[in-house]
Amino acid sequence: MAVPKRKTTPSRRNNRRAHDSLTSVNWVEDSNTGEPKRRHHIDLKTGMYKGKQVLEVRD
């Protein structure tokens, strides 16, 4: 079984974990309604995506 010869230093350990943090979600203002929405997602209230009607809106 492989055993490390030396203890991993905190600097080396933390450099390895540098990319493990969570990224924040990107929110933008909708051009039609002005409400915040996620980029590249359909607006479920209006059914619009990139200025086109994609989904039918329920009453």
C-alpha angles and dihedrals in degrees: 000000000000116000124186113249094212135027114261108248119235090243093056092043092050092047089056090052095046094103097046095086121109118255121228119248114252111236125184134181114261112241094218104041102016091230122130116264136167119261118257092014130114115253100239095199095057101019091229127141122178091346094306129109106245104160131037112245116232119222 
